[in-house]
């Protein structure tokens, strides 16, 4: 545990404990202004750590492991429901749903969609947030655009168009095993409303 009354130091420590992610810091707006090419909710400014386990989390995790198959099946069911309900928006060219390799059996934590542009993603995000649907940009994408990567020696062979597209245009909302069909319907209807009012 670290205790300090030095606010700049506290912000550095908050970021260090979460892989140097600025989202939990109180100075995130300043950092976001300096690095405006990356959504501040997924901005990493330098290397950090991921030391957040506690005995309580371990005890909870051990109990959850007993229900792992059930929880994973519930997540997959929610994801399939989103796939079915949003497929028409893909055919209409409004957004792209992420497709998984047939050899994998994901149990998704979030439901990612690819919008046509960063403006479209941000506009959809704002619409969903107004409807109390929390969203995140996808945490993957072009890692070399993050300030944290400046301290890493690397080289890029060719262009990173696809990674840049994911960084700029991907949005996801949560999938929880406790989501009901009404919860899923609420999200689906909010997404549809957005495109109904924003498609020429």
C-alpha positions as CSV (number, residue, x, y, z in Angstrom):
1,X,0.0,0.0,0.0
2,X,1.2,3.5,-0.8
3,X,-0.1,6.6,1.0
4,X,0.7,10.1,-0.3
5,X,-0.6,13.6,-0.3
6,X,1.3,14.4,-3.6
7,X,-1.5,14.4,-6.2
8,X,0.8,14.1,-9.3
9,X,2.6,11.1,-7.6
10,X,-0.7,9.6,-6.7
11,X,-1.8,9.7,-10.4
12,X,1.5,8.0,-11.5
13,X,0.9,5.3,-8.9
14,X,-2.7,4.8,-9.9
15,X,-1.6,4.3,-13.5
16,X,1.4,2.1,-12.6
17,X,-0.9,-0.4,-10.9
18,X,-3.0,-0.8,-14.0
19,X,-0.4,-1.3,-16.7
20,X,0.2,2.5,-16.8
21,X,-3.4,3.0,-18.1
22,X,-4.6,6.6,-17.6
23,X,-8.2,5.8,-17.2
24,X,-8.1,5.4,-13.3
25,X,-6.1,8.6,-12.9
26,X,-7.4,12.0,-12.0
27,X,-5.1,13.6,-14.6
28,X,-6.4,11.6,-17.5
29,X,-7.9,14.6,-19.3
30,X,-4.4,16.3,-19.5
31,X,-2.9,13.1,-20.9
32,X,-5.7,12.7,-23.3
33,X,-5.2,16.2,-24.6
34,X,-1.5,15.5,-25.2
35,X,-2.3,12.2,-27.1
36,X,-5.5,13.1,-28.9
37,X,-5.1,10.3,-31.5
38,X,-6.1,7.6,-29.1
39,X,-9.3,7.3,-27.1
40,X,-8.4,8.2,-23.5
41,X,-10.3,5.2,-22.2
42,X,-7.7,2.9,-23.8
43,X,-4.5,5.1,-23.5
44,X,-1.4,3.7,-22.0
45,X,1.4,6.2,-21.4
46,X,4.3,4.0,-20.3
47,X,5.1,0.5,-19.0
48,X,3.4,-0.5,-15.8
49,X,2.3,-3.4,-13.7
50,X,-0.9,-5.4,-13.1
51,X,-0.7,-6.1,-9.4
52,X,-4.2,-6.1,-8.2
53,X,-5.0,-9.5,-6.7
54,X,-6.3,-9.8,-3.1
55,X,-7.2,-12.8,-0.9
56,X,-10.9,-11.8,-1.4
57,X,-10.5,-11.9,-5.1
58,X,-8.8,-15.3,-4.9
59,X,-11.7,-16.7,-2.8
60,X,-14.2,-15.3,-5.2
61,X,-12.3,-16.7,-8.2
62,X,-12.1,-20.2,-6.6
63,X,-15.9,-20.2,-6.2
64,X,-16.4,-18.9,-9.7
65,X,-14.2,-21.7,-11.1
66,X,-16.8,-24.2,-9.9
67,X,-19.3,-22.5,-12.3
68,X,-16.9,-21.7,-15.1
69,X,-18.6,-23.8,-17.8
70,X,-22.0,-22.3,-16.8
71,X,-20.7,-18.7,-16.8
72,X,-18.9,-19.2,-20.2
73,X,-22.0,-20.8,-21.8
74,X,-24.1,-17.8,-20.5
75,X,-21.6,-15.3,-22.1
76,X,-21.7,-17.2,-25.4
77,X,-25.5,-17.2,-25.4
78,X,-25.6,-13.4,-24.9
79,X,-23.0,-13.0,-27.7
80,X,-25.0,-15.2,-30.1
81,X,-28.1,-13.2,-29.3
82,X,-26.3,-10.0,-30.2
83,X,-25.0,-11.6,-33.4
84,X,-28.5,-12.6,-34.5
85,X,-30.2,-9.3,-33.6
86,X,-27.5,-7.0,-35.2
87,X,-26.8,-9.0,-38.3
88,X,-29.2,-6.8,-40.3
89,X,-27.1,-3.8,-39.5
90,X,-24.0,-5.5,-41.1
91,X,-26.0,-6.2,-44.2
92,X,-27.1,-2.6,-44.3
93,X,-23.5,-1.5,-44.1
94,X,-23.9,0.3,-40.8
95,X,-21.3,-1.6,-38.8
96,X,-19.3,-4.9,-38.9
97,X,-19.6,-7.6,-36.3
98,X,-16.4,-9.3,-35.3
99,X,-16.2,-12.9,-36.5
100,X,-14.2,-15.5,-34.6
101,X,-12.1,-18.3,-36.2
102,X,-14.2,-21.4,-36.3
103,X,-11.5,-23.3,-34.3
104,X,-12.0,-21.0,-31.3
105,X,-14.7,-21.1,-28.7
106,X,-14.6,-17.6,-27.1
107,X,-16.4,-16.7,-23.9
108,X,-16.5,-12.9,-24.6
109,X,-16.1,-10.3,-21.9
110,X,-17.3,-7.6,-24.3
111,X,-19.1,-7.4,-27.6
112,X,-17.0,-5.5,-30.2
113,X,-18.3,-3.9,-33.3
114,X,-16.4,-2.0,-36.0
115,X,-17.9,1.3,-37.2
116,X,-17.1,3.0,-40.5
117,X,-15.0,5.8,-39.0
118,X,-13.8,7.2,-35.7
119,X,-16.5,9.9,-35.8
120,X,-19.2,7.2,-36.3
121,X,-17.7,5.2,-33.4
122,X,-17.7,8.2,-31.1
123,X,-21.2,9.2,-32.1
124,X,-22.5,5.7,-31.4
125,X,-20.6,5.6,-28.1
126,X,-22.2,8.9,-27.0
127,X,-25.6,7.6,-28.0
128,X,-25.2,4.4,-26.0
129,X,-23.7,6.2,-23.0
130,X,-26.7,8.5,-22.9
131,X,-28.8,5.4,-22.7
132,X,-26.8,4.2,-19.7
133,X,-25.0,1.6,-21.7
134,X,-21.3,1.7,-20.7
135,X,-18.9,1.2,-23.6
136,X,-15.2,0.9,-24.2
137,X,-12.9,1.3,-27.2
138,X,-11.3,-2.0,-28.0
139,X,-8.0,-2.4,-26.1
140,X,-6.2,-4.0,-29.0
141,X,-5.4,-2.2,-32.3
142,X,-2.2,-0.4,-33.0
143,X,-0.1,-0.7,-29.9
144,X,2.7,1.3,-31.5
145,X,0.5,4.4,-31.4
146,X,0.5,4.4,-27.6
147,X,3.1,6.6,-25.8
148,X,4.0,3.6,-23.6
149,X,5.5,1.9,-26.7
150,X,8.0,4.8,-27.3
151,X,10.3,3.1,-24.7
152,X,10.3,-0.2,-26.7
153,X,12.7,-0.9,-29.5
154,X,10.6,-2.2,-32.4
155,X,10.2,-2.0,-36.2
156,X,7.1,-2.0,-38.4
157,X,7.2,-3.9,-41.6
158,X,4.7,-2.3,-44.0
159,X,1.6,-0.4,-42.9
160,X,-0.7,-1.0,-40.0
161,X,-4.0,-0.1,-41.7
162,X,-6.1,-2.8,-40.0
163,X,-4.6,-2.2,-36.6
164,X,-5.2,1.6,-37.0
165,X,-8.8,0.9,-38.1
166,X,-9.4,-1.2,-35.0
167,X,-7.9,1.5,-32.8
168,X,-10.0,4.3,-34.4
169,X,-13.3,2.5,-35.1
170,X,-13.9,-0.4,-32.8
171,X,-16.3,-0.1,-29.9
172,X,-17.5,-2.7,-27.4
173,X,-20.1,-3.0,-24.6
174,X,-20.2,-5.5,-21.9
175,X,-21.3,-9.1,-21.9
176,X,-22.2,-10.5,-18.5
177,X,-23.4,-14.0,-17.7
178,X,-26.2,-12.5,-15.6
179,X,-27.6,-10.5,-18.6
180,X,-31.3,-11.3,-19.3
181,X,-33.0,-11.3,-22.6
182,X,-34.5,-7.9,-21.6
183,X,-31.0,-6.6,-21.0
184,X,-29.8,-7.7,-24.4
185,X,-33.0,-6.4,-26.1
186,X,-32.4,-3.0,-24.4
187,X,-28.9,-2.7,-25.9
188,X,-30.0,-4.0,-29.3
189,X,-32.9,-1.5,-29.5
190,X,-30.5,1.4,-28.5
191,X,-28.1,0.4,-31.3
192,X,-30.9,0.1,-33.8
193,X,-32.3,3.5,-32.8
194,X,-29.0,5.1,-33.4
195,X,-28.7,3.8,-36.9
196,X,-32.4,4.5,-37.7
197,X,-31.8,8.2,-36.8
198,X,-28.3,8.5,-38.3
199,X,-28.6,6.6,-41.6
200,X,-29.4,8.7,-44.7
